Amino acid sequence: MLPRPPRIFEADDVLSGRVSLDSYPFSLIYLVIALSSFYADTNIHPSDLARVDVLLSAAELLESRGWEIVGVDAGGKLLCLRRRVG
């Protein structure tokens, strides 16, 4: 049996093209600033602001490819996205 694909993706990997979700088999994913932020505190610090911009830019790119934000968590460091149907 093949391993399941991950559901957590770093925003920078999406923006740089290292990760493409065009043929991703599932409809729900998490998009994070960095994997370490998935486990970090939920406060946004001034040093996070540039990384939040990267996160939102990656979300906008994915929205142009059929994904939509359905939830925000971890103080804005993590977004849940769902592939739009139809």
SERO-4910 file (N, C-alpha, C, O; in steps of 0.05 Angstrom, whole numbers):
BEGIN
 pado doro    nc1    nc2    nc3   cac1   cac2   cac3    cc1    cc2    cc3    oc1    oc2    oc3
  Met    A     17    -23      0      0      0      0     18     25      0     37     27     15
  Leu    A     11     44    -17     27     69    -18     20     86      6     -3     86     15
  Pro    A     39    102     15     33    121     37     14    143     28     14    150      5
  Arg    A     -2    152     47    -20    174     41     -4    200     36     16    204     49
  Pro    A    -13    217     17      1    242     13     -3    260     38    -23    257     53
  Pro    A     15    279     42     12    297     65    -12    316     61    -22    319     39
  Arg    A    -21    327     83    -43    346     82    -33    374     92    -49    393     91
  Ile    A     -8    376    100      3    401    110     24    410     91     43    395     86
  Phe    A     22    435     81     41    445     62     51    472     71     35    489     81
  Glu    A     77    477     67     88    504     73     82    523     50     85    516     27
  Ala    A     75    547     57     68    568     38     91    573     18     86    576     -6
  Asp    A    115    574     28    138    580     11    142    558    -11    150    564    -33
  Asp    A    136    533     -3    138    511    -23    117    514    -45    123    508    -68
  Val    A     94    524    -38     73    528    -58     81    551    -77     79    549   -101
  Leu    A     90    574    -65     97    597    -81    121    592    -99    122    602   -121
  Ser    A    140    576    -89    164    571   -105    160    550   -127    177    546   -144
  Gly    A    138    535   -125    133    514   -145    144    487   -137    141    468   -152
  Arg    A    156    485   -113    165    459   -103    142    440    -98    146    416    -98
  Val    A    119    451    -92     95    436    -88     73    445   -107     68    469   -109
  Ser    A     61    427   -121     38    433   -138     15    416   -129     17    392   -125
  Leu    A     -8    430   -124    -32    416   -115    -53    412   -137    -76    406   -131
  Asp    A    -44    416   -162    -63    414   -184    -76    386   -186    -99    384   -193
  Ser    A    -61    365   -180    -72    338   -182    -73    325   -155    -73    300   -153
  Tyr    A    -74    340   -134    -76    330   -107   -101    314   -103   -123    323   -112
  Pro    A   -100    290    -91   -123    272    -91   -145    278    -70   -167    268    -72
  Phe    A   -138    295    -50   -158    301    -29   -168    329    -32   -157    345    -47
  Ser    A   -190    335    -18   -202    362    -21   -196    381      2   -204    404      0
  Leu    A   -183    372     23   -177    390     45   -147    389     52   -135    368     52
  Ile    A   -136    413     56   -107    415     63   -104    437     84   -121    454     88
  Tyr    A    -81    436     97    -71    458    114    -49    471     99    -31    458     88
  Leu    A    -49    498    100    -27    514     89    -15    529    113    -30    543    127
  Val    A     11    526    118     23    538    141     46    556    133     58    554    111
  Ile    A     53    575    151     77    592    147    101    574    145    117    576    126
  Ala    A    104    556    164    126    536    165    116    513    182     99    517    199
  Leu    A    126    490    177    117    467    193    122    472    223    105    463    239
  Ser    A    143    486    230    148    492    258    125    509    270    120    507    293
  Ser    A    113    526    253     92    543    263     66    527    269     49    536    284
  Phe    A     64    504    257     41    487    262     40    479    291     18    474    302
  Tyr    A     63    476    304     65    468    332     71    491    351     72    487    375
  Ala    A     76    515    340     85    538    356     61    551    369     38    543    366
  Asp    A     67    572    385     46    587    398     28    601    376     36    603    353
  Thr    A      6    611    385    -13    622    366    -12    652    363    -29    664    351
  Asn    A      9    664    375     12    693    373     27    701    348     46    687    340
  Ile    A     19    722    335     34    733    312     53    754    324     45    773    336
  His    A     78    750    319     99    768    328    107    786    305    104    778    282
  Pro    A    118    810    310    127    827    289    145    813    268    145    819    245
  Ser    A    161    795    278    179    780    260    164    761    241    176    752    222
  Asp    A    139    755    247    123    737    231    109    751    207    100    738    189
  Leu    A    109    778    207     92    792    188    100    786    159     82    783    142
  Ala    A    125    785    153    133    779    125    125    750    118    118    745     95
  Arg    A    126    732    137    118    704    132     88    702    129     79    685    114
  Val    A     73    718    143     44    719    140     37    728    112     19    717     99
  Asp    A     52    747    101     48    756     74     53    733     54     38    730     35
  Val    A     73    717     59     79    694     42     56    674     44     47    663     23
  Leu    A     45    670     68     23    651     72     -2    661     56    -14    645     42
  Leu    A     -8    686     59    -32    697     44    -27    697     14    -46    692     -1
  Ser    A     -3    702      5      3    702    -24      0    673    -35    -11    670    -56
  Ala    A      9    653    -19      5    626    -28    -24    618    -29    -33    604    -47
  Ala    A    -40    628     -9    -69    623     -9    -82    635    -33   -100    623    -46
  Glu    A    -74    660    -40    -85    673    -64    -78    658    -89    -95    655   -107
  Leu    A    -54    647    -91    -46    631   -114    -64    606   -116    -74    599   -137
  Leu    A    -68    593    -93    -84    569    -93   -113    575    -99   -127    559   -112
  Glu    A   -123    598    -90   -151    606    -97   -154    609   -127   -176    604   -138
  Ser    A   -134    618   -140   -135    621   -170   -134    594   -183   -140    592   -207
  Arg    A   -128    573   -169   -126    546   -179   -148    527   -168   -145    503   -169
  Gly    A   -169    539   -158   -192    523   -150   -195    516   -120   -211    499   -113
  Trp    A   -179    528   -104   -180    523    -75   -193    548    -61   -192    570    -72
  Glu    A   -205    544    -38   -216    566    -23   -209    563      7   -208    540     17
  Ile    A   -205    585     20   -200    584     49   -226    579     63   -246    592     58
  Val    A   -225    559     81   -249    553     97   -245    556    127   -263    554    143
  Gly    A   -220    562    135   -214    566    163   -187    577    168   -168    573    152
  Val    A   -184    592    190   -159    604    198   -155    595    227   -173    595    243
  Asp    A   -130    586    233   -124    576    259    -96    585    268    -82    598    252
  Ala    A    -88    578    292    -62    584    302    -55    614    300    -33    621    293
  Gly    A    -75    631    306    -70    659    305    -63    670    278    -49    690    275
  Gly    A    -73    657    257    -68    666    230    -43    654    217    -35    662    195
  Lys    A    -31    635    230     -7    622    219    -14    596    203      4    584    191
  Leu    A    -39    589    203    -47    564    190    -74    569    177    -93    580    189
  Leu    A    -77    561    152   -102    563    137   -111    536    129    -95    519    120
  Cys    A   -137    531    131   -149    506    120   -161    514     94   -177    533     92
  Leu    A   -155    499     73   -166    504     46   -181    479     36   -173    456     43
  Arg    A   -202    484     20   -217    462      8   -218    467    -22   -221    490    -31
  Arg    A   -215    446    -37   -217    448    -67   -246    453    -73   -264    439    -64
  Arg    A   -251    474    -89   -278    480    -98   -288    458   -117   -272    448   -133
  Val    A   -313    452   -115   -325    432   -133   -341    446   -154   -357    465   -148
  Gly    A   -337    438   -178   -353    449   -200   -343    473   -213   -356    483   -231
***
